[in-house]
Amino acid sequence: MINFFNYNWQVRDEWFEWCKQLPQDELLKERTGGVGSILNTLFHIIDVEYSWLRGIQGKEDVVIQFADYATLEKVKTLSHRLRDEIAEFLQESFAEIKEKVVNVPWDEDVYTVDEIVHHIIAHEIHHIGQLSIWSRELDLNPVAANYIGRDFVKLKGRYME
């Protein structure tokens, strides 16, 4: 499970780098599918991950407004800041609480921590697919989505072991 978070974070960082080749107006351009734009999609991935993991911890949801982070650098900084908090929680707590039942204010159903964590992982992979389609529409190569061949061990400091 930890390696899938590492995978998603590594791919997300590669998308941040990929985005540097586009002007701000292309990053914000409304597109078909996803949550509207490239930058808003990256922001949405981060926001959903953080909200669900705060929900698991029984913490209040922090509402983060896209308007406050509407540049590539601000979204990237937000991602790294929240990732550090998430990584600490997952490393320390996940194994003991996998079967814990959680309810969150934005959903009337209850889920296990294990279900939520798998949802978070799949959610990001889904949206990365959308980014890949948009990159092809721009006649650009997308970030490689391969899991095989990625080396998470060399990524100390930013990724979990």
C-alpha positions as CSV (number, residue, x, y, z in Angstrom):
1,M,0.0,0.0,0.0
2,I,2.8,2.4,0.9
3,N,4.4,1.8,-2.5
4,F,1.2,2.8,-4.3
5,F,1.2,6.2,-2.5
6,N,4.9,6.5,-3.4
7,Y,4.0,5.6,-7.0
8,N,1.2,8.2,-7.1
9,W,3.4,10.9,-5.6
10,Q,6.3,10.2,-7.9
11,V,4.0,10.3,-11.0
12,R,2.4,13.5,-9.6
13,D,5.8,15.1,-9.3
14,E,6.5,14.1,-12.9
15,W,3.3,15.7,-14.0
16,F,4.3,18.9,-12.2
17,E,7.5,18.9,-14.2
18,W,5.6,18.1,-17.4
19,C,3.3,21.1,-16.7
20,K,6.3,23.5,-16.8
21,Q,6.2,23.3,-20.6
22,L,2.8,24.8,-20.8
23,P,1.8,28.5,-20.3
24,Q,-0.5,29.3,-17.4
25,D,-3.6,29.8,-19.7
26,E,-3.2,26.2,-21.0
27,L,-2.9,24.9,-17.4
28,L,-6.2,26.6,-16.6
29,K,-8.0,26.0,-19.9
30,E,-11.4,24.2,-19.4
31,R,-11.2,20.7,-20.9
32,T,-13.7,17.9,-21.4
33,G,-13.8,15.4,-18.6
34,G,-12.0,15.4,-15.3
35,V,-12.6,18.4,-13.1
36,G,-12.1,20.9,-15.9
37,S,-8.5,21.9,-16.2
38,I,-5.0,20.4,-15.9
39,L,-4.1,22.5,-12.9
40,N,-7.5,22.0,-11.2
41,T,-7.3,18.3,-11.7
42,L,-3.9,18.1,-9.9
43,F,-5.3,20.3,-7.1
44,H,-8.4,18.1,-6.9
45,I,-6.2,14.9,-6.5
46,I,-4.3,16.6,-3.6
47,D,-7.5,17.9,-1.9
48,V,-9.3,14.5,-2.1
49,E,-6.3,12.7,-0.7
50,Y,-5.9,15.1,2.2
51,S,-9.6,15.2,3.0
52,W,-10.0,11.5,3.2
53,L,-6.9,11.0,5.2
54,R,-8.0,13.6,7.7
55,G,-11.4,11.9,7.8
56,I,-9.6,8.6,8.7
57,Q,-7.9,10.4,11.6
58,G,-11.2,11.9,12.8
59,K,-9.9,15.4,12.1
60,E,-12.0,18.2,10.8
61,D,-12.0,18.6,7.0
62,V,-9.9,21.5,5.9
63,V,-11.5,23.2,2.9
64,I,-8.9,24.3,0.5
65,Q,-9.9,26.7,-2.2
66,F,-8.4,26.3,-5.7
67,A,-8.5,30.0,-6.2
68,D,-5.8,30.3,-3.4
69,Y,-3.5,27.9,-5.3
70,A,-4.2,28.6,-9.0
71,T,-0.6,28.5,-10.2
72,L,1.6,25.5,-10.9
73,E,4.1,26.4,-8.2
74,K,1.4,26.9,-5.5
75,V,-0.2,23.5,-6.3
76,K,3.2,21.8,-6.2
77,T,4.1,23.4,-2.9
78,L,0.7,22.4,-1.5
79,S,1.2,18.8,-2.6
80,H,4.6,18.6,-0.9
81,R,3.4,20.2,2.3
82,L,0.4,18.0,2.7
83,R,2.4,14.9,1.6
84,D,4.8,15.2,4.5
85,E,1.9,15.1,7.0
86,I,0.2,12.2,5.1
87,A,3.4,10.1,5.0
88,E,4.0,10.5,8.7
89,F,0.4,9.3,9.5
90,L,0.6,6.3,7.1
91,Q,3.9,5.1,8.3
92,E,2.9,5.3,12.0
93,S,-0.7,4.3,12.1
94,F,-2.1,2.5,9.0
95,A,-1.4,-1.2,9.9
96,E,-3.3,-1.0,13.2
97,I,-6.4,0.7,11.9
98,K,-7.1,-0.9,8.5
99,E,-10.4,-2.4,9.7
100,K,-11.6,0.7,11.6
101,V,-14.9,2.0,10.4
102,V,-15.0,5.7,9.3
103,N,-17.7,8.1,8.4
104,V,-17.0,11.5,7.0
105,P,-19.2,14.6,6.8
106,W,-19.4,14.7,3.0
107,D,-20.7,11.1,2.6
108,E,-23.5,9.4,4.4
109,D,-22.1,5.9,4.1
110,V,-19.4,4.4,6.3
111,Y,-16.2,2.7,5.1
112,T,-13.2,0.9,6.5
113,V,-9.8,2.7,6.5
114,D,-8.6,0.0,4.1
115,E,-11.4,0.9,1.6
116,I,-10.7,4.6,1.9
117,V,-7.0,4.1,1.3
118,H,-7.6,2.0,-1.8
119,H,-10.1,4.6,-3.0
120,I,-7.5,7.4,-2.7
121,I,-5.0,5.4,-4.7
122,A,-7.5,4.5,-7.4
123,H,-8.8,8.1,-7.5
124,E,-5.4,9.5,-8.4
125,I,-4.7,6.9,-11.0
126,H,-8.0,7.6,-12.6
127,H,-7.2,11.3,-12.9
128,I,-3.7,10.7,-14.1
129,G,-5.3,8.9,-17.0
130,Q,-7.3,12.0,-17.7
131,L,-4.2,14.1,-17.7
132,S,-2.6,11.6,-20.2
133,I,-5.5,12.0,-22.6
134,W,-5.3,15.8,-22.4
135,S,-1.5,15.6,-23.0
136,R,-2.2,13.6,-26.2
137,E,-4.8,16.2,-27.3
138,L,-2.0,18.8,-26.9
139,D,0.3,16.6,-29.1
140,L,2.6,16.1,-26.1
141,N,3.8,12.8,-24.6
142,P,2.3,12.1,-21.2
143,V,4.2,11.1,-18.1
144,A,4.9,7.3,-18.1
145,A,2.3,5.5,-16.0
146,N,4.4,2.3,-15.6
147,Y,4.6,1.0,-12.0
148,I,7.4,-1.5,-13.0
149,G,10.8,0.1,-13.1
150,R,10.2,2.8,-10.6
151,D,12.7,2.9,-7.7
152,F,11.1,4.2,-4.5
153,V,14.1,3.3,-2.3
154,K,16.2,6.1,-3.8
155,L,13.6,8.7,-3.1
156,K,14.3,9.2,0.6
157,G,13.1,12.3,2.2
158,R,10.0,12.8,0.0
159,Y,8.6,9.3,-0.2
160,M,8.0,6.6,2.4
161,E,10.1,3.6,3.0
